[in-house]
Amino acid sequence: FVCHDGKNGDWVLQIPFFPPFQTMDDFTEEKVRGMIWAGLGIHPTNDNIASTINSNDEYRFDILSLRPWTMSSLVAQKYVNDSNTVVLAGDAAHAFPPAGGFGMNTGLQDAHNLAWRLTLLLKSEASGSSLINAKSILGKYERDRKPIASQNAALSVRNYQRTLRIARACYLDAQHPQLLIKLLDSPPINFLPLHSRREMFQKLVQVAMMPLRSLEACSTAS
């Protein structure tokens, strides 16, 4: 769960998605709603809890959108084009995993760094001064900001890797689905129809999730 706006109660739930062995049909609003309740440790199948949820607005929530996205760690090769007419900043210049808020903060720093440089350049051109030129001042912007973006991208990846330790403590390894996908895409299994391999994937994922069910059983018993 990632909080986007605590005041208005806007949250994002990030769920692993493995196409082509999963499709958006596997993530209907009803199914995702169940995932959200499970993530909060609430199980509306219980009649008492279900009636409480239905009668209490504090437990209700709206799902605004469901869409896939690919997590990445990227930094542009160049921040300024050769003619000094296009300058990249923020998400146009870099993309980080959402682990630490580095994307937003790095983008704000880009904007601040670029704003004073452009102001200085425009004032210099307006005054007819030749001491400052676009190539020099924008080149320094790239030299300032690109190394910081690279450092923050690496730090975001490390933060994300740290979060995976929690899953590994529950006997869930983020590498296992990728190994499973590689297996299903390799001979002789890849000769099977896609729908058959999807069924195999779903069943094997259910087996892999069994340690979580045991934790849930222990929690319920206590």
C-alpha positions in Angstrom: 0.0 0.0 0.0 1.3 3.5 -1.0 -0.3 6.6 0.4 -0.7 9.3 -2.3 -2.9 11.7 -0.3 -3.5 11.0 3.3 -5.9 13.9 3.8 -8.3 12.7 1.1 -7.6 9.0 1.7 -6.1 8.3 -1.7 -4.0 5.1 -1.7 -2.5 2.8 -4.3 -2.2 -0.9 -4.0 0.6 -2.5 -6.0 -0.1 -6.1 -7.0 2.4 -8.3 -8.9 1.2 -8.9 -12.4 2.7 -11.6 -14.7 1.4 -11.4 -18.4 0.8 -13.4 -20.5 0.0 -15.9 -17.8 -2.2 -13.4 -16.1 -4.6 -10.9 -17.8 -6.6 -7.9 -16.5 -9.5 -10.3 -16.3 -7.8 -11.8 -13.2 -8.0 -8.4 -11.6 -11.7 -7.4 -11.7 -12.9 -4.8 -9.2 -14.5 -7.5 -7.1 -11.3 -9.6 -6.9 -9.1 -6.6 -6.2 -11.5 -5.5 -3.4 -11.0 -8.9 -1.8 -7.2 -8.4 -2.1 -7.4 -5.1 -0.4 -9.4 -6.5 2.5 -7.0 -9.4 2.8 -4.1 -7.0 2.8 -5.7 -5.1 5.6 -6.3 -8.3 7.5 -10.1 -8.0 7.2 -12.2 -10.9 5.8 -15.7 -9.8 4.8 -16.8 -13.4 4.3 -17.4 -13.4 8.0 -21.0 -12.4 8.5 -20.3 -10.0 11.4 -17.5 -8.2 9.6 -19.6 -8.0 6.4 -22.5 -6.4 8.2 -20.2 -3.9 9.9 -18.6 -2.9 6.6 -22.0 -2.5 4.9 -23.3 -0.3 7.7 -20.2 1.8 8.5 -18.9 4.3 6.0 -15.5 4.1 7.6 -14.9 0.7 6.1 -16.1 1.6 2.6 -13.8 2.6 -0.2 -14.0 3.3 -3.9 -11.7 1.8 -6.5 -10.9 4.6 -8.9 -8.9 2.7 -11.5 -7.2 -0.6 -12.3 -4.3 -0.6 -14.7 -1.0 -2.4 -15.3 2.3 -0.6 -15.2 6.0 -1.7 -15.4 8.4 -0.7 -12.6 11.7 0.5 -14.0 14.9 2.3 -13.0 15.9 4.6 -15.9 18.0 7.7 -16.4 18.1 9.5 -19.7 21.4 9.4 -21.6 21.2 13.1 -22.3 19.3 15.8 -20.5 19.8 18.5 -23.2 19.7 18.0 -27.0 22.5 19.1 -29.3 20.8 22.4 -30.3 20.0 23.3 -26.7 16.2 23.6 -27.5 14.9 20.6 -25.5 15.7 20.1 -21.8 14.5 17.1 -19.8 13.5 17.3 -16.1 11.5 15.2 -13.7 9.8 12.0 -15.0 11.0 12.9 -18.5 14.6 12.5 -17.3 14.3 9.6 -14.9 12.0 6.8 -13.6 12.6 5.2 -10.3 10.9 2.4 -8.4 8.3 3.8 -5.9 10.4 3.1 -2.9 11.3 6.3 -1.0 9.8 9.1 -2.9 13.0 9.8 -4.8 11.2 10.4 -8.1 9.2 13.4 -6.9 12.0 14.9 -4.9 14.6 14.5 -7.7 12.1 16.1 -10.1 11.6 19.1 -7.8 15.3 19.5 -7.5 15.6 19.3 -11.3 13.0 22.1 -11.7 14.7 24.3 -9.1 18.1 23.9 -10.8 16.8 24.5 -14.2 14.6 27.5 -13.3 17.4 29.7 -12.0 19.6 28.7 -15.0 16.9 29.6 -17.5 16.2 32.9 -15.6 19.9 33.8 -15.7 20.2 32.9 -19.4 17.1 34.9 -20.4 18.3 37.9 -18.4 21.7 37.7 -20.0 20.2 37.5 -23.5 17.9 40.4 -22.8 20.8 42.6 -21.6 22.9 41.7 -24.7 25.6 40.0 -22.6 27.7 37.3 -24.2 29.2 36.0 -20.9 26.5 33.3 -20.6 25.3 31.0 -23.4 22.8 28.2 -23.6 25.3 25.5 -24.3 27.4 26.3 -21.2 24.7 26.9 -18.7 22.4 24.0 -19.8 25.4 21.7 -20.1 26.2 22.4 -16.4 22.6 21.6 -15.6 23.0 18.1 -17.0 26.4 17.6 -15.2 24.7 18.7 -12.0 21.5 16.7 -12.1 22.3 13.4 -14.0 24.7 12.0 -11.5 22.2 12.7 -8.7 19.5 11.0 -10.6 21.7 7.9 -11.2 22.5 7.8 -7.4 18.8 8.1 -6.5 17.8 5.5 -9.0 20.3 3.0 -7.4 19.1 3.9 -3.9 15.5 3.3 -5.0 16.3 -0.1 -6.3 18.1 -1.0 -3.1 15.1 0.2 -1.1 12.8 -2.0 -3.2 15.1 -5.0 -2.6 14.9 -4.4 1.1 11.1 -4.6 1.0 11.4 -8.0 -0.6 13.1 -9.3 2.6 9.6 -9.2 4.2 8.2 -11.5 1.6 11.2 -13.8 1.8 10.7 -14.1 5.6 7.2 -15.5 4.7 8.9 -18.0 2.3 7.9 -15.9 -0.8 10.7 -15.1 -3.2 10.2 -12.5 -5.9 12.4 -14.5 -8.2 10.2 -17.6 -8.1 7.4 -16.3 -10.5 10.1 -15.2 -13.0 11.6 -18.7 -12.9 8.2 -20.2 -13.3 7.5 -18.0 -16.3 10.8 -19.0 -17.8 9.9 -22.6 -17.3 6.5 -22.3 -18.9 8.1 -20.5 -21.9 10.6 -23.3 -22.4 10.3 -26.6 -24.4 8.5 -28.9 -24.1 6.0 -27.1 -21.8 5.8 -24.1 -24.2 4.2 -26.5 -26.8 1.1 -26.5 -24.7 -1.7 -24.0 -25.4 -1.4 -20.7 -23.6 -4.7 -21.3 -21.7 -3.3 -24.6 -20.3 -0.1 -22.9 -19.2 -2.1 -20.1 -17.6 -4.0 -22.7 -15.5 -0.7 -24.3 -14.5 0.7 -20.9 -13.5 -2.4 -20.1 -11.4 -2.3 -23.4 -9.6 1.4 -23.1 -8.9 1.0 -19.6 -7.6 -1.7 -20.9 -5.2 0.7 -23.5 -3.9 3.4 -20.9 -3.4 1.0 -18.8 -1.4 0.3 -21.6 1.1 2.8 -20.2 3.7 0.7 -17.1 3.9 -2.4 -19.2 4.6 -0.6 -20.9 7.4 0.2 -17.4 8.9 -3.5 -16.4 8.6 -4.5 -19.6 10.3 -2.1 -18.9 13.2 -3.4 -15.4 13.5 -7.1 -16.5 13.5 -6.3 -19.2 16.1 -4.6 -16.7 18.4 
